[in-house]
Amino acid sequence: MRSLRSGFTPCPEDSGAPYFVSDDDRTGVLVAIVNGGPSCPQAGREIIARVDVVADWIREQMAG
């Protein structure tokens, strides 16, 4: 998984939102879903659920 940058993390109210990383600032790769975190603006640690480790399983489920 790519390193998530500090200071670019979502707020607790964003729970369920997708977390993307980008190498070119134009396209993104989904790597996590927000679970929660400290109050905004935040310098603390956020809580995310990684999806990159289960991406193949998700695709299988979506394929039917």
For each residue, the residues with C-beta under 8 A, 3 or more apart:
1: 31 50 52 53
2: 21 29 31
3:
4: 8 9 19 21 31 32 48
5: 8
6: 9 43
7: 43
8: 4 5
9: 4 6 37 42 46
10: 14 17 19 34 37 46
11: 14 37 39 40 42
12: 15 36 37 38 39 40
13:
14: 10 11 17 34
15: 12 34 35 36
16: 33 34
17: 10 14 33 34
18: 30 32 33 34
19: 4 10 30 31 32 33 34 48
20: 28 29 30 31
21: 2 4 28 29 31
22: 25 26 27 28 29
23: 27
24: 27
25: 22
26: 22
27: 22 23 24
28: 20 21 22
29: 2 20 21 22 52
30: 18 19 20 51 52 55
31: 1 2 4 19 20 21 50 51 52
32: 4 18 19 48 49 50 51 52
33: 16 17 18 19 48 49 51
34: 10 14 15 16 17 18 19 37 46 47 48
35: 15 46 47 48 49
36: 12 15 46 47
37: 9 10 11 12 34 42 44 45 46 47
38: 12 42 43 44 45 46
39: 11 12 42
40: 11 12
41:
42: 9 11 37 38 39 46
43: 6 7 38
44: 37 38
45: 37 38
46: 9 10 34 35 36 37 38 42
47: 34 35 36 37
48: 4 19 32 33 34 35
49: 32 33 35
50: 1 31 32 53 54
51: 30 31 32 33 54 55 58
52: 1 29 30 31 32 55
53: 1 50
54: 50 51 57 58
55: 30 51 52 58 59
56: 59 60
57: 54 60 61
58: 51 54 55 61 62
59: 55 56 62 63
60: 56 57 63
61: 57 58
62: 58 59
63: 59 60
64:
